[in-house]
Amino acid sequence: MSAFRRLSDTVFASPQIAPGDIAAAKAAGITLVVNNRPDGEADDQPSGAEIEAAAREAGLDYRAIPVGGSGFGEAQVDAMAEALDSAEGAVLAYCRSGTRSTLLWSLAQARAGGDPEEIAAAAAAAGYDIAPVRPAVDMLAARARS
């Protein structure tokens, strides 16, 4: 079973999940599963389609917003922000380690005007470091405030 790490009252990040983790997600109040991992990164990785099927069978929504080796783009930040805004309950975002999901969440939070220090502290409390995107978090937050 994967470890769901709380980023906020309504958002969790996780390392790679398996179809069997969906029941625990539902029990934790998750209503939307966001896949931030492209298919085919590892031979032992369940496909997005497998996770989506398990999520939908359990009555959960599912979104794929893959983040590959080329990093984050504005379209991915927009898609994550929209997914978070439209969720009707808690969200579980996952990738290989949970880092890409946390970084993408951080960027979406900053774009919405979140405080960079609070975003960084929430990520750190969950075991993640947003240093790779901190300049972008600061810029997005400043832009949102102006």
N, C-alpha and C positions, 0 to 999 in steps of 0.2 A: 504494500500500500504506500502511496506517495504521501509526502508531508505537505499539508496545506499551511502556508505561512501567511498570517494576517498582515496586510498592508494598510487597511483601513477598516472601518466598521462593515463595509460591504464588498471589499476586494481582497482576494487571496491570490498568492502566487505559489506555484508548485513546480518541482522537477517533473519530468515526464510522467504522465499518468497512464494507466492501463484501463481497458474497459471495466475491469473489476473495481476500479476506484470510484466509478460513477455513483454507486450506492452510497458511499461515504460522503461524496460531495452533496448529494441530495439530502442526506441526513443532516449535513452542516448548514442547510438552508440555501445552497447554491441553486440559482435558477438559470444561469448562463455559463457555459464553458467556452473559453477563448483559447484557441490553439495558436501559439506564436512560433511553432516549430515547423519548418518545411518538411514534407515527406522525404524519406530517403536519406536522412542525415546519418543514420546508423542502421545496421542490419537487424538489430533486435528491437527497433522502435515500432510500436503499433502505428498503423496508418491513421491519418486524420479521419478517413472514412469509418474506420472501426470505432474510434472514439465518438464520432458524430452519431453513428448508429446506436451506440450504447446510451448516449446522452438523450437522444430523441426518444428512445424506447422508455427511458425513465421519466420522460416529460420535461426534460431540460432543453433550453435553447443552446445552440452551438454556433460559433463563428470561427472562421479561419482567418487569421491575420499573420501570415508567416513572416518571420524576420530571418533572413539568411546571412551569409558571410559578408554581404555588401553593406550591412548595417541598416539603420532606420532612415525612412524617408517621411516626408510630410504626409503622404497618403496613408501610411501606416499609423501615424500619430492621430490623424483625423479619424481613421476607422476605429481605433481603440477608444478615442473620446466618444464617438457615436455609440459604440457598443456599451460603454460604461453608462452613458446618459440614458440609453433606451432600456437598460436592464430593469426588470421588474422584481429584483431581489439581489442577492449576493452573486458575485462573479468570481469564478476561478479561472485564472489565466495560467497557462503552463507552456514550458519549452523544455529543453534538455535539463537545465539546472534550476530554472526559475528566474535567472538573471535577465534574459531578454524581456520576459514578461514584466519584471519589475522596472526595468529601464523604460519600456514603452509606457507603462502606467505612470511613471514619474513625468515623462514628457507630456502626456495627456493631462495630468494634474496641473502642471505648470501652465500649459496652454489655457486652462480654465481659470487661472489666477491663483493657484495654490502657492503657498509660501515655500520657497526652495529649502529653507532650513527644516521645516516640518516634513516636507517630502523626503528629504535625506534621512531625517531621524526615523521616520516610519519604515523606510527601506532597511536602515541599519538594524532596527529592532527585529525585523524579519530575517536578518542575516545577509542582507544584500548591500552592496556599495554602488551608489549611483555616480561615482567619480567619472566614469567614461562619458557620461552625458551631462554632467553638472553644468558646463558652460551653456549648453542648449537649454537646460532647465532654467537657469538664471535669465537667459535672453527671452524665453517664452513667457516667463512670469512677469518680467518687466514690460513686455509688449502688452500682456493682458491688463496690466495696471494702468497703462497710458491711454 
